[in-house]
Structure formats: structure tokens, C-alpha cells
């Protein structure tokens, strides 16, 4: 009797599974009809593709990242204290992308891009697209349109701290504008993330550090622009200035 009940249970399970598969197939057909073919798929049906990368310009950093460089179609955040080499690292990535035949863009929100320094690092200045926007909204809209074109391989935004909202620029000095930049970044990243992935563009945000007031324990450092970038960035690089070894100091002194 127990064996018969077990067989009936298995038959009911098979029947239920068959009905579920039919319902799932109908749902998939409806989704593909509404949103296009490939909008939903089973992972096992697709072959695993190797992650495309843009080299960082540093062999050690390529190895540390695990995939050989900055992954394409992802958002990257490079942050750290002043004069730690954040922009230099981003410029090296631009040079590497150009060497591979890619097109690069630089959104210079800080209005401090040094073309001669970039050229020394290997950047083809004549073929680098650069924008020096008036405000944060303009900078992010330009970045979005460049990414949507699918022609840009790498875009660098320097820096998040300099993406000043238009209302703050037009307001008076000292006027309280709490949360404007964080809201701007959150809105922009919600739009950019999917576009960056579809166009296979590497989007690098350079960010600065600030100190939280009144923090007694733990790390008081935080990045500007709110928390959105921390969540949307696939890679976050904390850059710190290094110290010279004894041998390097002797070489400089001699």
C-alpha cells in the first residue's frame, strides 16, 4: 500500500512539473513578445563568455583585480586622498584602451586636465574626446549620451566631488543644499548602469575622500556623492600614496 502511495505521489509531482513548465514557457513567450528576443533566458543555454577587460597599465594591479584589468560594461570607482595618483591611474587606462584601438572620453568636471602630462603617460591627445561641463547635470548627461552611442570604449569622469548641481551653482555662497549631489548621483547611476552594460563601455568615476564629523571609533573617512556609487560600482579601488624604500631614497639623494 505504501509503495502504491509513493508511485501516486511521484506521478502527481511529474504532472505538476509538466504544468509548471507549460506555464513558464507561456510566460517566456509573452515576455519575449513584449520585450524582444533574449530578454529572458536560461543560464545553461548560453555559453560562458570570458570577461573583456581594459588593462590598468600596471601588471600587479591587473593580477590583483583577478580578470586582468577593468571589466568592460561595468562602473569603476577610483577614490583616495589628494595627490595619491587617482587621475594618473585613470589616464593609464585611457592610454591602454587607445593602444588596443579603442575610443576614449574624459569628462573634466574639475577643469584641471593636463594634456602634456597625459601625453607623457601614453595618451593619444589628438584622438581623446574631452568635455569641461558647467555643472553636474550637464556632465552626467554628456556622459550618458556618449555611452549610449556605443562608440566609446572607456569614459572617465573626474571627479564626483566636482559634479556640482546646477541649483547649487546658481545659489548664494553658504546656502544650505543638503543631499542635492547625492540625489543627482543616485538618479544618474540608475540610468547609466544598464546602458554601460549593454554598450560594453568601461565607466570610471574618480572620487575624493572626506571625514565624517564626530566619529570617535572606526574609520572616519567617506567618499563624496552619497552611497549610490558604492552600490553600483563593480570595482572600487582605494588608492593611497606609498612611501619610498631605503634604496629608492638613496638613489634620489645621490
C-alpha positions in Angstrom: 0.0 0.0 0.0 2.8 2.4 0.9 4.6 1.6 -2.4 1.4 2.4 -4.3 1.0 5.7 -2.5 4.6 6.6 -3.3 4.1 5.9 -7.0 0.9 8.1 -7.0 2.9 10.9 -5.3 5.7 10.7 -8.0 3.0 10.7 -10.7 1.4 13.8 -9.2 4.8 15.5 -9.0 5.6 14.8 -12.6 2.2 16.1 -13.6 2.7 19.3 -11.5 6.2 19.8 -13.0 4.8 19.5 -16.5 2.1 22.0 -15.9 4.7 24.4 -14.3 6.9 24.1 -17.4 4.0 24.9 -19.7 3.1 27.9 -17.6 6.7 29.0 -17.6 7.0 28.6 -21.4 3.9 30.6 -21.9 5.2 33.4 -19.7 8.6 33.4 -21.5 6.9 33.7 -24.9 4.8 36.6 -23.6 7.9 38.3 -22.2 9.9 37.9 -25.5 6.9 39.2 -27.5 6.7 42.3 -25.3 10.4 43.0 -24.7 12.2 41.2 -27.5 14.1 38.0 -28.0 16.8 37.4 -25.5 15.1 39.5 -22.8 15.0 36.3 -20.6 17.0 33.1 -21.0 18.2 30.1 -19.0 21.8 30.4 -17.9 22.6 26.8 -19.1 21.5 27.6 -22.6 24.3 30.2 -23.1 28.0 29.5 -23.3 30.2 31.2 -20.7 32.0 34.2 -22.2 35.3 35.4 -20.9 35.2 38.8 -19.3 36.5 41.5 -21.6 38.9 43.9 -19.9 40.8 47.1 -20.4 44.3 46.8 -18.8 45.1 49.2 -16.0 48.7 49.9 -17.1 50.0 48.0 -14.0 50.8 44.3 -14.2 50.4 44.0 -10.4 47.0 45.7 -10.4 45.8 43.6 -13.3 46.6 40.5 -11.3 45.0 41.9 -8.1 41.8 42.6 -10.0 41.5 38.9 -10.9 40.4 39.4 -14.5 43.4 41.2 -16.0 42.1 44.8 -15.8 39.0 46.9 -15.6 36.0 44.8 -16.7 34.1 46.2 -19.7 30.4 47.1 -19.3 30.9 48.0 -15.7 31.2 51.0 -13.4 34.5 51.5 -11.6 35.3 53.9 -8.7 38.8 55.1 -8.0 39.0 57.0 -4.7 41.6 58.2 -2.3 43.2 61.2 -0.6 44.7 64.1 -2.5 47.8 63.5 -4.7 47.5 59.7 -4.4 47.5 59.1 -8.2 43.8 58.6 -8.9 43.7 60.6 -12.1 47.1 59.2 -13.2 45.7 55.6 -12.9 42.6 56.6 -14.9 44.8 58.2 -17.6 46.9 55.0 -17.9 43.6 53.1 -18.5 42.8 55.5 -21.3 46.2 55.0 -22.9 45.8 51.2 -22.7 42.3 51.4 -24.4 43.7 53.6 -27.2 46.6 51.2 -27.8 44.0 48.5 -28.4 42.3 50.7 -31.0 39.5 51.9 -28.6 37.9 55.4 -28.3 38.2 57.2 -25.0 36.4 60.2 -23.5 37.3 62.3 -20.4 34.7 64.4 -18.5 36.8 67.1 -16.8 34.5 68.4 -14.2 37.5 69.8 -12.2 38.7 71.8 -15.3 42.2 70.7 -14.5 43.2 68.2 -17.2 46.9 68.4 -18.1 47.2 67.4 -21.8 51.0 67.4 -21.7 51.1 65.1 -18.7 48.6 62.8 -20.3 50.6 62.6 -23.5 53.7 61.6 -21.4 51.7 58.7 -20.0 50.9 57.5 -23.5 47.6 59.1 -24.3 46.9 60.0 -27.9 45.7 63.5 -27.1 44.6 64.2 -30.7 42.1 61.4 -30.6 40.9 61.9 -27.0 37.4 63.3 -26.6 37.2 65.8 -23.7 34.4 67.8 -22.1 34.6 70.5 -19.5 31.0 70.9 -18.3 29.5 73.8 -16.4 27.6 71.7 -13.8 27.0 68.2 -12.6 23.8 67.6 -14.6 25.5 68.7 -17.8 28.5 66.4 -17.1 26.3 63.3 -16.4 24.0 64.0 -19.4 27.1 64.3 -21.7 28.5 61.0 -20.3 25.1 59.3 -20.8 24.9 60.3 -24.4 28.4 59.3 -25.2 27.8 55.9 -23.6 24.5 55.4 -25.4 26.3 56.0 -28.8 28.0 52.6 -28.2 31.2 54.1 -29.8 33.1 54.8 -26.6 35.2 52.1 -25.1 36.2 53.9 -21.9 34.9 57.1 -20.2 36.5 58.8 -17.2 34.6 61.3 -15.0 36.9 63.4 -12.9 35.6 63.9 -10.3 32.4 63.1 -8.4 33.2 65.9 -5.9 33.2 68.4 -8.8 29.8 67.3 -10.1 28.1 70.4 -8.6 24.3 70.5 -9.1 23.1 73.5 -11.2 20.9 74.8 -8.3 23.9 75.0 -6.0 26.0 76.9 -8.6 23.2 79.4 -9.2 22.5 79.8 -5.4 24.4 82.0 -2.9 27.6 81.1 -1.1 26.8 79.3 2.2 23.3 78.4 1.2 22.3 75.0 2.5 21.9 72.5 -0.3 22.0 69.2 1.7 21.6 66.0 -0.3 21.5 67.5 -3.8 24.6 65.9 -5.1 23.8 62.5 -3.6 20.3 62.6 -5.3 21.9 63.6 -8.6 24.4 60.7 -8.5 21.6 58.3 -7.5 19.4 59.3 -10.4 22.3 59.2 -12.9 23.6 55.8 -11.8 20.2 54.2 -12.1 20.1 55.3 -15.8 23.8 54.6 -16.5 24.2 51.1 -15.1 22.1 49.3 -17.7 23.4 51.4 -20.6 27.0 50.8 -19.6 26.4 47.1 -19.6 24.7 47.0 -23.0 27.3 49.1 -24.7 30.3 47.3 -23.1 31.7 50.7 -22.0 34.0 50.9 -19.0 32.9 53.9 -17.0 35.4 55.2 -14.4 34.4 57.6 -11.7 37.2 59.4 -9.8 36.2 60.3 -6.2 37.6 62.1 -3.3 37.7 61.4 0.5 36.0 63.5 3.2 36.0 63.0 7.0 32.8 62.4 9.0 32.4 64.8 11.8 32.3 63.4 15.4 33.4 59.9 14.6 35.3 58.6 17.6 35.8 55.0 16.7 36.3 53.3 13.3 37.3 54.9 10.0 36.1 58.5 9.8 36.7 58.6 6.0 33.9 58.6 3.5 33.6 59.3 -0.2 31.6 62.2 -1.7 28.3 62.0 -3.6 26.4 59.7 -1.3 26.2 55.9 -1.2 24.8 55.2 -4.6 28.2 54.8 -6.4 29.3 52.3 -3.7 26.5 50.0 -4.6 26.6 50.4 -8.4 30.4 50.1 -8.8 31.6 46.6 -9.7 35.2 47.6 -8.7 36.2 50.1 -6.0 39.9 51.0 -5.8 41.2 52.7 -2.7 44.4 54.5 -3.8 47.0 55.6 -1.2 50.4 57.3 -1.7 53.2 54.9 -1.0 56.5 55.5 0.8 60.0 55.2 -0.7 62.2 52.3 0.2 65.7 52.9 1.6 67.2 52.0 -1.8 64.9 54.5 -3.6 65.8 57.2 -1.1 69.5 56.7 -1.6 69.0 56.8 -5.4 67.2 60.2 -5.1 69.7 61.6 -2.7 72.7 60.7 -4.9 
